[in-house]
Amino acid sequence: MSDLSADTVASSRPLALARPAGRKVAVPLLAVAAAIVAVGLGVLVTNTFIVTLAGYTCAFALFALSINIMLGGLGEVPLGQCVFFGIGSYGVGIGMVKFGQSFELSIAMAMVVSLVAAAAIGAITLKLTGAYFSIVSWGLSGVAMVAALNLTHLTEGPLGIFGFPPIMLGPIAMTDPRSYFFVTAGALILTVLLLHAVRDSQFGSAIESIRQNRHLAQSVGVNVFRQRLKAFMLSAPIAALAGALCVPYTQIVTPEVFSVANTVDALLMVLIGGTGLLVGPIIGAVIFSILPYYLDLDPNVRILVFSTAIVVIMIFAPGGLHQISKRLLVRVTGGNCGADER
């Protein structure tokens, strides 16, 4: 079956999901504003730990964005997304420590490997949907962790890979807090712009139609499996980039990077921020990572607070903070706050 044409998708999309032309301008402007804020934060904040934590938050927000491609785009819960996150981390560890490669070359190789892995995994798993897809992808994360534990000549087993040489991105020292933050923030902003372009493309329209009703989409000409595979392959390098950019912060790579707990953390970020907003996962990442530091929350209290918040949000506002903000805006303005942000 042939891919969906732009005209077919446009005619099949509900009117409520039409994207105003002004939004095409708004997102780049927001990206410029975010860049200005990032520069201000990196220059004005004197607490190096906060700057480093902000850099790590940007890196992990990339992982949340990769999950939202599947969750917000296709309506699938990719519990095994940590496989690609781990490939990024181990790609940097093995490339730099084992083979003496540069940081940027190691990242590039990890992203290529993740893309190939996504093609292979997707060919098997994406014929499944819903809970079946989630369970199988979860199982694959366990396979990846076992492999990392046993391939000791590459991964150093349970001890992991550490003792990195100076991590440099060209002339930029990634161990410098401000440099690390600027690099991760820049990568995050560029990724958001990329995903914005994808969302407004013919491919994004096809994904939207599949999310709403894959059977109807297939009936009007969408090759559902191919589009799902393309979305999966788009998410994998972004997750690998996230894993790679977390290494300068952690300075160690262990098999725990393949733990599904990492995926769950990113899922919580997506759910808190809202899947209906492109920057929702970033908002969730900031809340999930930085807020506990300022509130000085004990780890156990943190789990209790966020677990309760997720339960409340899922019951009263499944769209996350995005949905809550839209409801508040409707009450304040007394009218419709606009179309869906997806």
GISUL-V222941 format. One record per residue. N is the residue number from 1. SS is DSSP state (~ for helix, > for strand, _ for the rest). PHI is phi as a letter, one per 40 degrees, with the letter a starting at -180 (999 if undefined). PSI is psi as a letter, one per 40 degrees, with the letter a starting at -180 (NA if undefined). Layout:
n:N ss:SS phi:PHI psi:PSI
n:N ss:SS phi:PHI psi:PSI
This chain:
n:1 ss:_ phi:999 psi:h
n:2 ss:_ phi:c psi:i
n:3 ss:_ phi:c psi:i
n:4 ss:_ phi:c psi:h
n:5 ss:_ phi:c psi:i
n:6 ss:~ phi:c psi:d
n:7 ss:~ phi:c psi:d
n:8 ss:~ phi:c psi:d
n:9 ss:~ phi:c psi:d
n:10 ss:~ phi:c psi:d
n:11 ss:~ phi:c psi:d
n:12 ss:~ phi:c psi:e
n:13 ss:_ phi:c psi:h
n:14 ss:_ phi:d psi:i
n:15 ss:~ phi:d psi:d
n:16 ss:~ phi:c psi:e
n:17 ss:~ phi:c psi:e
n:18 ss:_ phi:c psi:h
n:19 ss:_ phi:b psi:h
n:20 ss:_ phi:c psi:i
n:21 ss:~ phi:c psi:d
n:22 ss:~ phi:c psi:d
n:23 ss:~ phi:c psi:d
n:24 ss:~ phi:c psi:d
n:25 ss:~ phi:c psi:d
n:26 ss:~ phi:c psi:d
n:27 ss:~ phi:c psi:d
n:28 ss:~ phi:d psi:d
n:29 ss:~ phi:c psi:d
n:30 ss:~ phi:c psi:d
n:31 ss:~ phi:c psi:d
n:32 ss:~ phi:c psi:d
n:33 ss:~ phi:c psi:d
n:34 ss:~ phi:c psi:d
n:35 ss:~ phi:c psi:d
n:36 ss:~ phi:c psi:d
n:37 ss:~ phi:c psi:d
n:38 ss:~ phi:c psi:d
n:39 ss:~ phi:c psi:d
n:40 ss:~ phi:c psi:d
n:41 ss:~ phi:c psi:d
n:42 ss:~ phi:c psi:d
n:43 ss:~ phi:c psi:d
n:44 ss:~ phi:c psi:d
n:45 ss:_ phi:c psi:h
n:46 ss:_ phi:c psi:e
n:47 ss:_ phi:c psi:h
n:48 ss:~ phi:c psi:d
n:49 ss:~ phi:c psi:d
n:50 ss:~ phi:c psi:d
n:51 ss:~ phi:c psi:d
n:52 ss:~ phi:c psi:d
n:53 ss:~ phi:c psi:d
n:54 ss:~ phi:c psi:d
n:55 ss:~ phi:c psi:d
n:56 ss:~ phi:c psi:d
n:57 ss:~ phi:c psi:d
n:58 ss:~ phi:c psi:d
n:59 ss:~ phi:c psi:d
n:60 ss:~ phi:c psi:d
n:61 ss:~ phi:c psi:d
n:62 ss:~ phi:c psi:d
n:63 ss:~ phi:c psi:d
n:64 ss:~ phi:c psi:d
n:65 ss:~ phi:c psi:d
n:66 ss:~ phi:c psi:d
n:67 ss:~ phi:c psi:d
n:68 ss:~ phi:c psi:d
n:69 ss:~ phi:c psi:d
n:70 ss:~ phi:c psi:d
n:71 ss:~ phi:c psi:d
n:72 ss:~ phi:c psi:d
n:73 ss:~ phi:c psi:d
n:74 ss:~ phi:b psi:e
n:75 ss:_ phi:g psi:e
n:76 ss:_ phi:b psi:i
n:77 ss:_ phi:b psi:h
n:78 ss:_ phi:c psi:g
n:79 ss:~ phi:c psi:d
n:80 ss:~ phi:c psi:e
n:81 ss:~ phi:c psi:d
n:82 ss:~ phi:c psi:e
n:83 ss:~ phi:d psi:d
n:84 ss:~ phi:c psi:d
n:85 ss:~ phi:d psi:d
n:86 ss:~ phi:c psi:d
n:87 ss:~ phi:c psi:d
n:88 ss:~ phi:c psi:d
n:89 ss:~ phi:c psi:d
n:90 ss:~ phi:c psi:d
n:91 ss:~ phi:c psi:d
n:92 ss:~ phi:c psi:d
n:93 ss:~ phi:c psi:d
n:94 ss:~ phi:c psi:d
n:95 ss:~ phi:c psi:d
n:96 ss:~ phi:c psi:d
n:97 ss:~ phi:c psi:d
n:98 ss:~ phi:c psi:d
n:99 ss:_ phi:b psi:e
n:100 ss:_ phi:g psi:f
n:101 ss:_ phi:c psi:i
n:102 ss:_ phi:c psi:i
n:103 ss:~ phi:c psi:d
n:104 ss:~ phi:c psi:d
n:105 ss:~ phi:c psi:d
n:106 ss:~ phi:c psi:d
n:107 ss:~ phi:c psi:d
n:108 ss:~ phi:c psi:d
n:109 ss:~ phi:c psi:d
n:110 ss:~ phi:c psi:d
n:111 ss:~ phi:c psi:d
n:112 ss:~ phi:c psi:d
n:113 ss:~ phi:c psi:d
n:114 ss:~ phi:c psi:d
n:115 ss:~ phi:c psi:d
n:116 ss:~ phi:c psi:d
n:117 ss:~ phi:c psi:d
n:118 ss:~ phi:c psi:d
n:119 ss:~ phi:c psi:d
n:120 ss:~ phi:c psi:d
n:121 ss:~ phi:c psi:d
n:122 ss:~ phi:c psi:d
n:123 ss:~ phi:c psi:d
n:124 ss:~ phi:c psi:d
n:125 ss:~ phi:c psi:d
n:126 ss:_ phi:c psi:e
n:127 ss:_ phi:c psi:e
n:128 ss:_ phi:c psi:i
n:129 ss:_ phi:b psi:i
n:130 ss:~ phi:g psi:b
n:131 ss:~ phi:c psi:d
n:132 ss:~ phi:c psi:d
n:133 ss:~ phi:c psi:d
n:134 ss:~ phi:c psi:d
n:135 ss:~ phi:c psi:d
n:136 ss:~ phi:c psi:d
n:137 ss:~ phi:c psi:d
n:138 ss:~ phi:c psi:d
n:139 ss:~ phi:c psi:d
n:140 ss:~ phi:c psi:d
n:141 ss:~ phi:c psi:d
n:142 ss:~ phi:c psi:d
n:143 ss:~ phi:c psi:d
n:144 ss:~ phi:c psi:d
n:145 ss:~ phi:c psi:d
n:146 ss:~ phi:c psi:d
n:147 ss:~ phi:c psi:d
n:148 ss:~ phi:c psi:d
n:149 ss:~ phi:c psi:d
n:150 ss:~ phi:b psi:d
n:151 ss:_ phi:c psi:g
n:152 ss:~ phi:c psi:d
n:153 ss:~ phi:c psi:e
n:154 ss:~ phi:b psi:d
n:155 ss:~ phi:b psi:e
n:156 ss:_ phi:g psi:e
n:157 ss:~ phi:g psi:a
n:158 ss:~ phi:c psi:d
n:159 ss:~ phi:c psi:d
n:160 ss:_ phi:g psi:a
n:161 ss:> phi:b psi:h
n:162 ss:_ phi:a psi:a
n:163 ss:_ phi:g psi:f
n:164 ss:_ phi:c psi:i
n:165 ss:_ phi:c psi:i
n:166 ss:_ phi:d psi:h
n:167 ss:_ phi:c psi:h
n:168 ss:> phi:b psi:h
n:169 ss:> phi:b psi:g
n:170 ss:_ phi:g psi:b
n:171 ss:_ phi:c psi:e
n:172 ss:> phi:c psi:h
n:173 ss:> phi:c psi:h
n:174 ss:_ phi:c psi:e
n:175 ss:_ phi:c psi:e
n:176 ss:_ phi:c psi:h
n:177 ss:~ phi:d psi:d
n:178 ss:~ phi:c psi:d
n:179 ss:~ phi:c psi:d
n:180 ss:~ phi:c psi:d
n:181 ss:~ phi:c psi:d
n:182 ss:~ phi:c psi:d
n:183 ss:~ phi:c psi:d
n:184 ss:~ phi:c psi:d
n:185 ss:~ phi:c psi:d
n:186 ss:~ phi:c psi:d
n:187 ss:~ phi:c psi:d
n:188 ss:~ phi:c psi:d
n:189 ss:~ phi:c psi:d
n:190 ss:~ phi:c psi:d
n:191 ss:~ phi:c psi:d
n:192 ss:~ phi:c psi:d
n:193 ss:~ phi:c psi:d
n:194 ss:~ phi:c psi:d
n:195 ss:~ phi:c psi:d
n:196 ss:~ phi:c psi:d
n:197 ss:~ phi:c psi:d
n:198 ss:~ phi:c psi:d
n:199 ss:~ phi:d psi:d
n:200 ss:_ phi:c psi:e
n:201 ss:_ phi:c psi:i
n:202 ss:~ phi:c psi:d
n:203 ss:~ phi:c psi:d
n:204 ss:~ phi:c psi:d
n:205 ss:~ phi:c psi:d
n:206 ss:~ phi:c psi:d
n:207 ss:~ phi:c psi:d
n:208 ss:~ phi:c psi:d
n:209 ss:~ phi:c psi:d
n:210 ss:~ phi:c psi:d
n:211 ss:~ phi:c psi:d
n:212 ss:~ phi:c psi:d
n:213 ss:_ phi:a psi:g
n:214 ss:~ phi:c psi:d
n:215 ss:~ phi:c psi:d
n:216 ss:~ phi:c psi:d
n:217 ss:~ phi:c psi:d
n:218 ss:~ phi:c psi:d
n:219 ss:~ phi:c psi:d
n:220 ss:_ phi:b psi:e
n:221 ss:_ phi:h psi:e
n:222 ss:_ phi:c psi:h
n:223 ss:_ phi:c psi:g
n:224 ss:~ phi:c psi:d
n:225 ss:~ phi:c psi:d
n:226 ss:~ phi:c psi:d
n:227 ss:~ phi:c psi:d
n:228 ss:~ phi:c psi:d
n:229 ss:~ phi:c psi:d
n:230 ss:~ phi:c psi:d
n:231 ss:~ phi:c psi:d
n:232 ss:~ phi:c psi:d
n:233 ss:~ phi:c psi:d
n:234 ss:~ phi:c psi:d
n:235 ss:~ phi:c psi:d
n:236 ss:~ phi:c psi:d
n:237 ss:~ phi:c psi:d
n:238 ss:~ phi:c psi:d
n:239 ss:~ phi:c psi:d
n:240 ss:~ phi:c psi:d
n:241 ss:~ phi:c psi:d
n:242 ss:~ phi:c psi:d
n:243 ss:~ phi:c psi:d
n:244 ss:~ phi:c psi:d
n:245 ss:~ phi:c psi:e
n:246 ss:~ phi:c psi:e
n:247 ss:~ phi:c psi:d
n:248 ss:~ phi:d psi:d
n:249 ss:~ phi:c psi:d
n:250 ss:~ phi:c psi:d
n:251 ss:_ phi:g psi:e
n:252 ss:_ phi:a psi:i
n:253 ss:> phi:b psi:h
n:254 ss:_ phi:b psi:i
n:255 ss:~ phi:d psi:e
n:256 ss:~ phi:c psi:e
n:257 ss:~ phi:c psi:e
n:258 ss:~ phi:c psi:e
n:259 ss:_ phi:c psi:h
n:260 ss:~ phi:c psi:e
n:261 ss:~ phi:c psi:d
n:262 ss:~ phi:c psi:d
n:263 ss:~ phi:c psi:d
n:264 ss:~ phi:c psi:d
n:265 ss:~ phi:d psi:d
n:266 ss:~ phi:c psi:d
n:267 ss:~ phi:c psi:d
n:268 ss:~ phi:c psi:d
n:269 ss:~ phi:c psi:d
n:270 ss:~ phi:c psi:d
n:271 ss:~ phi:c psi:d
n:272 ss:~ phi:c psi:d
n:273 ss:~ phi:c psi:d
n:274 ss:_ phi:h psi:h
n:275 ss:_ phi:c psi:e
n:276 ss:_ phi:c psi:e
n:277 ss:_ phi:b psi:h
n:278 ss:_ phi:d psi:d
n:279 ss:_ phi:c psi:e
n:280 ss:~ phi:d psi:d
n:281 ss:~ phi:d psi:d
n:282 ss:~ phi:c psi:d
n:283 ss:~ phi:c psi:d
n:284 ss:~ phi:c psi:d
n:285 ss:~ phi:c psi:d
n:286 ss:~ phi:c psi:d
n:287 ss:~ phi:c psi:d
n:288 ss:~ phi:c psi:d
n:289 ss:~ phi:b psi:d
n:290 ss:_ phi:c psi:d
n:291 ss:~ phi:d psi:d
n:292 ss:~ phi:d psi:d
n:293 ss:~ phi:c psi:d
n:294 ss:~ phi:c psi:d
n:295 ss:~ phi:c psi:e
n:296 ss:_ phi:f psi:f
n:297 ss:_ phi:c psi:h
n:298 ss:_ phi:c psi:i
n:299 ss:~ phi:d psi:d
n:300 ss:~ phi:c psi:d
n:301 ss:~ phi:c psi:d
n:302 ss:~ phi:d psi:d
n:303 ss:~ phi:c psi:d
n:304 ss:~ phi:c psi:d
n:305 ss:~ phi:c psi:d
n:306 ss:~ phi:c psi:d
n:307 ss:~ phi:c psi:d
n:308 ss:~ phi:c psi:d
n:309 ss:~ phi:c psi:d
n:310 ss:~ phi:c psi:d
n:311 ss:~ phi:c psi:d
n:312 ss:~ phi:c psi:d
n:313 ss:~ phi:c psi:d
n:314 ss:~ phi:c psi:d
n:315 ss:~ phi:c psi:d
n:316 ss:~ phi:b psi:d
n:317 ss:_ phi:a psi:g
n:318 ss:_ phi:d psi:d
n:319 ss:_ phi:c psi:e
n:320 ss:_ phi:g psi:a
n:321 ss:~ phi:c psi:d
n:322 ss:~ phi:d psi:d
n:323 ss:~ phi:c psi:d
n:324 ss:~ phi:c psi:d
n:325 ss:~ phi:c psi:d
n:326 ss:~ phi:c psi:d
n:327 ss:~ phi:c psi:d
n:328 ss:~ phi:c psi:d
n:329 ss:~ phi:c psi:d
n:330 ss:~ phi:c psi:d
n:331 ss:~ phi:c psi:d
n:332 ss:~ phi:c psi:d
n:333 ss:~ phi:c psi:e
n:334 ss:_ phi:g psi:e
n:335 ss:_ phi:a psi:a
n:336 ss:_ phi:c psi:h
n:337 ss:_ phi:c psi:e
n:338 ss:_ phi:h psi:a
n:339 ss:_ phi:c psi:i
n:340 ss:_ phi:c psi:i
n:341 ss:_ phi:c psi:e
n:342 ss:_ phi:d psi:NA
